[in-house]
Amino acid sequence: MRNPSTFGITWYAQDTLGEIVFFTPPAVGAQLAKDEHYTEVESVKAVSDVVAPLSGEVIEVNESLTNEPQKINEDPYGDGWLVRVRLTDPTEAQELMDAATYKATLP
């Protein structure tokens, strides 16, 4: 896993949430802890916590989402990224699921 890493939400998550209308970014410099809530996205259905997959420091926030949160729905793996993080323990990435394993867990 490269360092820094880009965090966002999955296609499945954005699809389940519905139209995202607001993104509350963490501050640059914020320290994220693996498996802990670090931000929120608001959809027409609910406000949802976003959980950090890995630990690190936020070094960049996708500022374009302030005015265009729909990018999260339109392109969650591209323009809809949320934050870039300098990892504090890159070995945590060894615990992550690969895409095929993740897809197998979905209903």
DARA-V867535 format. One record per residue. N is the residue number from 1. PSI is psi in degrees with one decimal (NA if undefined). NEAR is the number of other C-alpha atoms within 8 Angstrom. D_FIRST is the distance of its C-alpha to the first C-alpha in Angstrom with 1 decimal. Layout:
# DARA-V867535
n;psi;near;d_first
N;PSI;NEAR;D_FIRST
N;PSI;NEAR;D_FIRST
This chain:
# DARA-V867535
n;psi;near;d_first
1;131.3;5;0.0
2;162.2;4;3.8
3;117.0;8;6.6
4;167.2;8;8.7
5;153.1;10;7.7
6;129.3;9;10.6
7;150.2;11;12.4
8;-155.5;10;15.5
9;159.5;12;17.5
10;164.0;8;17.7
11;-44.8;9;20.5
12;-44.1;6;22.3
13;-47.1;8;22.3
14;-35.4;14;23.7
15;-40.3;9;26.2
16;-39.3;6;27.3
17;-31.7;11;27.8
18;-163.9;10;29.8
19;118.1;11;30.4
20;128.1;15;28.4
21;-10.7;10;30.8
22;141.3;10;29.2
23;126.5;11;25.9
24;99.6;7;26.1
25;149.3;9;23.3
26;164.9;9;22.3
27;145.9;7;23.3
28;134.1;9;21.2
29;-13.0;7;20.7
30;142.4;8;20.6
31;125.3;8;18.8
32;142.9;12;17.0
33;133.6;9;17.0
34;134.2;9;15.0
35;14.9;8;17.4
36;148.3;8;19.8
37;132.9;8;21.4
38;-12.0;10;20.5
39;-179.1;10;22.4
40;149.7;11;24.8
41;141.7;13;25.5
42;128.7;12;29.1
43;178.1;13;30.3
44;-15.9;9;33.9
45;-38.8;8;33.6
46;168.9;7;32.1
47;129.0;8;29.9
48;137.4;8;26.6
49;146.1;9;24.2
50;130.2;10;20.5
51;137.7;10;18.4
52;126.4;13;15.1
53;-20.9;8;12.4
54;162.0;13;10.9
55;147.2;13;12.9
56;-170.7;12;13.2
57;131.2;13;15.6
58;122.1;16;16.4
59;-13.0;10;16.6
60;142.9;8;17.8
61;141.2;12;19.6
62;88.2;9;20.5
63;-25.1;5;24.1
64;-21.6;7;25.3
65;-16.1;14;25.1
66;-44.3;8;27.9
67;-16.0;5;30.3
68;61.9;7;28.6
69;-18.1;14;26.9
70;-17.0;11;27.7
71;-28.5;11;24.7
72;-40.1;14;22.6
73;-41.9;14;24.9
74;-36.4;7;25.2
75;66.3;9;21.6
76;-23.3;15;19.1
77;2.6;10;16.1
78;-108.6;6;17.5
79;-14.3;8;20.1
80;15.9;16;20.0
81;154.5;13;16.8
82;-56.4;12;17.8
83;158.4;13;15.9
84;137.5;12;13.2
85;133.5;14;12.0
86;112.4;11;11.3
87;139.2;12;9.6
88;-21.0;7;12.2
89;81.3;8;10.7
90;-20.8;9;6.9
91;-19.1;5;8.5
92;-27.8;9;9.6
93;-23.1;8;6.7
94;-19.5;5;8.7
95;-8.5;5;11.5
96;151.5;7;10.6
97;148.8;7;12.7
98;171.2;6;12.0
99;-41.5;6;14.2
100;-42.3;7;17.2
101;-42.4;8;17.3
102;-50.3;9;17.2
103;-34.9;7;19.9
104;-19.3;6;22.0
105;-11.4;6;22.3
106;147.6;5;23.9
107;NA;2;27.7
